[in-house]
């Protein structure tokens, strides 16, 4: 009967070494960070586009209202209900700023409430 001893380096390995697990963890952390940055940028860009679209819609409504009534809108938020816009008042603030020349023109400003760096203006 012969007893054979295996070389410790030739033993079969089950599982992963600690170094392999750390490398995989670092790779996953880098990929997750990149995904979060891309997703955050996408959300911000989408909010900016939505705000700009709402500003253009409000400006078109203000233009139609002033031409129909031949009168200018009041400055601020008081005349916004006259435009009959459907939007989430908890997310956006719409203000009207007549140009002050007595003409029926001006601009509409829309601000995203939770991030005031996201805003848009449109002329009417």
Buried (B, 14 or more C-beta within 10 A) or exposed (E): EEEEEEEEEEEEEEEEEEEEEEEEEEEEEEEEEEEEEEEEEEEBEEBBEBBBEBBBBBBBBBBEBBEEEEEBBEEEEEBBEBBEBEBEEEBBBBBBBBEEEEEBBBBBBBBBEEEEEBBBBBBB
